[in-house]
Amino acid sequence: MAGTGRRKARGAVAEESVPSDAAAPTAVAAKAGSGLVVLEPQDLAGGAVIDGDGATAPLPVVGADSAAPVAGLTARVASATFERDGYKHLIKAAEAVYSYPANGTRLSLPAQKMLNFMIHLAGSQNFANKLYRMPKRVVRGNHKGNERIFDALKEIFDSSLVVIGPFRGRRSRAELRILSSYVRPEEEEDSDAADIHFQFTDAFLEIQRSSQLWAKLSGPAMVKVTSTYALKLYEIGMQRYQMDYPSLELDIDTLRKLMNVPEGAYKDFGILRTRTIDRAMAEVNQLAPFRVSMPEDKMKRKGRKIEAVTLDFLAKDEEEAAETYLERERHSAGRRARRIGKVDTVAPADPVEAGLADLGPLPDADDVTALWAAVLHALKGKVPAPLLAELEPDRVEEAPQGGRRLVLKARNAAVADTARMNHWPSLKSALSSLTAGMIEDVAFEVPARKPKAAKAASPET
């Protein structure tokens, strides 16, 4: 797996949680050599990983009552992100992003999404070896009942992952059980206030804990993905697209494993491409902040056979990012039709009649920025550009009179007054039109003035 790169400064996640003298992380995923050995689950009962030369090295066992281990950058970023955003953004170690199920099996889409929430929760606590508790409402989605939740937990418990990455200074491949235990109550409550309980294995925690590179996933975007292939491609892209070298070269066998293609399925590359890769790229390009492509001129061939491909992950410009936000806010019923070029119009529910409960979660910071880019585009020629330049999006919140409103930070009180008195109707109209009535108002805030420091009294002579 070729192609390493350094993460750009603008793509850093939770920079306040990373020490200023820390080196920028570099990509860790690479194609394994032929001398690597994959262990069976029973071989890891004692906590061992096979290094590249076949020598075994014991994994340190972290007891529940032992001192907290030193956290890598990924764990520290996860902790800071969870404290700030909760589950709106999920941090996942690159080693887990580039892992794939063992023995040719694969996790279902609900199980993959649930595992991402579980990893993020553990990362918020430095991947401590403990029994974790997570509210069911986080992973429940739109369906009723708890059967899918515990079925997904059972699926994760029965699964193993092949993880490739550095271990004690050497590239290693290991087959790791994910969960050591989970709790399934005999009487399952339907209440969203109830919790699920689970515990990761020592080996899986060690890989996560020592990680220095991560992917920052958007919770609202991830839950809208409808394909296991697209979800994996989305995770890889979120880990790579803000690097200086955002391309990734993969041989076909590794590509099949990373995208969780069932073993023995779609053996012909042409069928593999049309049934999995192209469809996954189309869905990811519709929902992600980047565009993924697989250029024909970068494919490596041996005769007529394709042996390797290159995936390019490039950040979208402002207009594309705004359209991505709008697409995520549209009804999912017409999303596939819009993706393949057939336009199906779905009448949006009236926000007042539907009630706030049907409007979904409040947009996160990334979505608010994209929404503002769309508003700027819609207001060209209608509101003076210098005035718009003095306004910055801050958040979307519930309005006191009902509905939702966009809160803008004005540079000073004069800017806020001018926008409120002269351009408030234009801003409201653009917001309502772009969000199908889900955001119908705008408010302006002015940064509080810092109190002037008292002059130091001159020393008496």
N, C-alpha and C positions, 0 to 999 in steps of 0.2 A: 504494500500500500504506500505509494510514493507521495511526495508533496508535503513538506513541512513548512511552517510559516510562523511569523511573529504576529501576535494580536495587536491590532491598531489601538492607539490610545482612545479613540472615540468609541471603541467597542468594549472597553473594559467594563467589567461588571462589579458593582459595589466597590468602587475604587477606594472608598474610605476605609474598607476593611483590609486592604492589602498594604503592607509596609512599603514606604517609598523606595527603599533600597532593594526591593525584590525584583529579580529579573523577570522580564515578560515571559510568560509560559510559551513553550513551543509545542507543536503538534506531536502527539505520542503515538498515534496509530500508524503502523507500518506493516507491510506484508511479512509474515513470519517465515523463517527459514525452514527448510525441509527437515532439519534435525530436531524440531520441537516435538514434544510428546503431549498428547491430550490424556488427562487422567479420567478415570471413571469416578462417579461420586463416592463409591466406597473407598477409593484410594485416598480421598481427602479427609477421611474420618479423623485422622490425627493432625490435620491442618498442614498440608504440604503442597508446595508448588514445584513443578518441574522447570528447571532453567534450560537455557538453550542447548547446553551440552549434555543434558540428561541427568545432571546432578540434582538431588533433592535438597531443598532448603526449608526448614520448618518455619511456618508462619507464627509470629508471636501470638499467644493466646491472651486475650484481654478479658479478664474476669469482670463480672458486673460490679464488684466492689474494689477493683483496682484503680489506681490513679488515672486521671484522664490523660490520654495520649496527646502528643503534640499534633495539632491539626495542620494539614497542608492548606494551600491556598484555596482549593475547592471548598473545603469544609468551612473556612473562614468567610468566604464569599457567600456560601449558602446561609450561614448564620445571620449575616448582615442583611441579606436579601429577604429572608423570612421575617425578620424583625420589622423591616420597612414595608414589605408588600404582601406578607402572608403567602397565599397560594396563587397570587396573580402572576408571579414569575417563579419558575422552578429551576433550580440549579442541579445539573446532572454531570457527574464526572465524565471526562472524555473516554476513559477506559470502559465505562458502562455504555456510552453512546456507541462505541465500536465493538461491543460484545455481540454475540449471537447465540441462540439456543443450541444446546448440545443434542447430539443424537438425531439430527435432522428434524426435530420438532420445532414448534414455534408457539409463542404466546398469542392468545386472541387479542383483538384490539382493546376490549375493556380491561384485560389484564395488563397490557402494556401501559395504558394510561394510568391505571391504578398504581403500578409500580413506580412511575415517575413521581406521583404525589408522595408515595411512601419514601422514596430515596431523598426527596427534598426535605421532608420532615426530619429524617434521621440526620441529614446534613446540617440542619439548623441547630443540632445539638452535638456537633463535632463527631458524628457517627459513633456515638457512645454505644457500648454493648448493653442494651437494656430492652425491656418490653415497651414498645411505643404504642401510643393511643392517638387515633385520628378520628375526627367526627365523620360519620357516614355521609353527611350532606356534602362533604368535599368531593367524594367520588361517586355519589349516587346518580347524578345526571337527571334526566327527565323522567326516567321510568319509576314505577312504583314497586314497593316490596324490596326485600333484601336478598333474594335468591341470587341475583347476578353478582352482588357484592361478594358474598361468601364463596360462590362458584369461582370467581376470579381469584380470590385469595387461595383457594385450594389449588387452582391451576399454577399459581406462582410457587406455592409450597412444593408442588411435585416437579418443578422444573429446575434445570441447571443451565448455567451460562458459560460459554467459552469466552474468557477474558484474556486479551493480549495487551501487555504493557510492561513498563519497567518495574522490576522488583529487586530492591537492594542493589541498584546499579546495573542490573542485567535485564535484557529483554526476556520475558517469560510468557508462557501460555498456560492457563489453568482452567479446569472445569470446576465451577463452583456452584454449590447449592446456594439458593438465594435466601430462603427463610429457614430458620431452625424451628419455629413454632408460630402458631396463630391460635386465636381463641374464637370458637363459634358457639354462641350460647344456644341452649336447647330451645328456648323460646325467643325467637328473633323479633325484636320490636321494629315497628315501621317508622318510629319517630326519628326525625333527622337529628335530634339531640343525642341519640345513642352513639356509641363509639365502636370502632373496631380495634383490636389489639393484635400486634404482631412483633416478631423479633427476627432480625437478620442474623445470618451465620457470621462467625468470627472472620473467616476468610474473605467474605464479601465486604464486610465492614473495613477490613484492612486495605483492600484495593481502593475503596472510596476515600478512606481517611488520608492516605498518602498522596492522593492525586494533586497535581499542580495545574491542571487544565480542565476547563469545564465548558458546558453549553448552557446558555440562558434561554429557557423555553418560556413562551407566553402561555399561561394557563388557558385564557379564553380562546386562543388560536388552536391550541393542542386538542381541546375537547371537541372542536368542530371538524377535525380530520376524520374521514370515514373509511380509511383503508389502512391496513397494517403496513403495506409497502410505503404509502405516503407518509405515515407517521415516522418510520425509520429514516426516510430521506429528509424529512423536516428536521429531525434531531441532528443529523449529520450536518445539514446546512447551517443550522443555528450555531453549531460549534465552529464552523469554518468561514462563514461569509464575511466576517470583519477582520480576517487576517490579511496580511500583506500578500500572501500567496493563497488565494481561496480555492484553488483547484485540487482535485483529488484523483489520482490515477489508481484504478483497480483492475485486477484480473477478473475474468468473468466468474470464476468459482467464488472468490472473495465477495464480489458484488452480490451474488445470489445469497450467500450466507448473511451478509449485513442487512439485506432487505427482507430477510426471513422468508425467502421463497422455499416452499416445501421441497424436500429432497426428492429428486427424480422428476419433478414437474417442469414443464417448459424447457426441455433440453435444447431445442433449437433456439439460437439467439434471437432470430427474427420474431418468434412467438413470445419469447421472454420479454422482448422489448415492447411489443404492442400490448401484451396482457398485463404487464406489471410496471415497467420502467416509465414508458410514455404516460400512462395514466397517472402514476404517482407524481411525475413531474408537473403535469397539468394541474393537479389538485394543490400541490405545494405552491406553485406559482400564483395560484388564486388566493391563498391564505397567508403566506409567509412574507416577511419584510425583504426577502431576496428573491432572485430568479435563478433557477437551476437549469442548466442545459447540458447536453451530451454531444459536443461537436463531432461531425463525421470525420473531419480532417485530423482529429486527435486519436482516432481509433487505431489500435495496433492489430495488424492482420498477419496471418500466416497462410498464404494462399487465399482462399475464399473465407477462411475461418477467422472470426473476431476473437482475439485473445485477451485484449484489455481495452478499457474505455477510460475517458477522463470526464469527470463531472466538474463543471464550473459553477461556482456559487457567487453571484454578484449582487450587491445591495441595490435596491430599487431607488429611483430618484423620488423627489417629493410628490410629484403627481401620481406615480405608480403606488407609492406608499399610501396616499390618500384614498385611491381607488380600492386598495386592499382593505383598508379600514371599513369603507362603505360596504364592501362585499361581505365582510364578517358580520356586519349589522343587518344585512338583508336576510329575508327568510330563507332557510336552508332548502325549502322545497324546490326552488328554482335554480339552485346553485349548479347542479350538474348540467342542466340545460344551458346555462350561461357559459359554463366552461367549454362545452363542445360547440358553442356558437348558435344554439337555438334559444331564443329569448322567451322565457315564460314569465309573465307578469303575475306576481302574487300580491293581492291587495293587502296592505298592512293594516293591522288592527288599530282602531282608534285608541290612542294612549289613555284617554280619559275613561272610555268604556272598559278597556282591558285591565286598567289598574296597574300600579307600579310593580306588583309582583310578577307581571308578565313581561316587563321590559328587560329582564335579564340583569346580570351584574353590572355595576358601574364600570365604564371603560377604565383601563389602566393608563399609566403615563404615556406609554408608547402610542396607544390608540388616540389619546387626547391630542398629542402632537400631530398625528396623521390627520385627524379631523380638522385641526386648525389650518393645516396646509390646504385642505379641500376648501375651507371657507375663504382663504386668501385668494384661491383661484377663482371662486365664484364671485368675489367682490371686486375683481379687477375693473377699473373704470367707474365704479360706483362709490367707493370710499377712497379718500386720498391715501396713496401709498405711504407717505411719511407718517401719517397717523397710525396706520396698521403696523408700521415698523416699531412703534412705541408700545405695542401691546404684545403680551406673551401668554400662551395658554397655561393654566395652572392645574385645573381639575374639572371634572363633571360631578355635580352634587345634586341631591334632592332639593327642589325649590320649596320655600315655606308655603307658597300658595298651591303646591302640587306640581307634578311633572318634574322635569329635570332642567338644569341650566348649566351653561359653560361659564366658568369663572376665569376672567382674564386679569392679568396683572398689568397695570398701567405704570409707565415710568414715573409719573408724578400726578398730582391732583388735577392739574390743568388738562392733561391728556384724558383722564378719566371723565371729567366734566364734558369735554368736547365730544367724546365718543358717545356718552350717555344722552346728551341733548340733541345731537345732530345726526347720529348714525345708528342709534339703537334699533329702529325698525328694520334697517337693512341687514344688520347682523342677525336679528331674530329670524327674519325671513329666510336667510341663507341657511342657518342652522336647522330650522324646521324642515326645509326642503331636502337638505342633504341626509337627514336622519329619519325621514318619513314621519316626522312629528314626535320622535322620541325625546328630542332636546329642543325645547321651544323658547328658551329665554337665555339671556346673557347678563352677567353681573361683572362689575369692575372693582378691583381692589388696588389700593395704593400701599406700597411698602411703608411700614411704620418708620417714622423718623427716629434716628438714634439720638438719645439724649446727649447734649453737649457735656463734655467732661468739665468738671469744675476746675477753675484755675487754681493752681497751687498757691497758697498764701506765701508771700515773701517772708523769709526768716527775719525775725526781729533782730535789730542791731543794738 
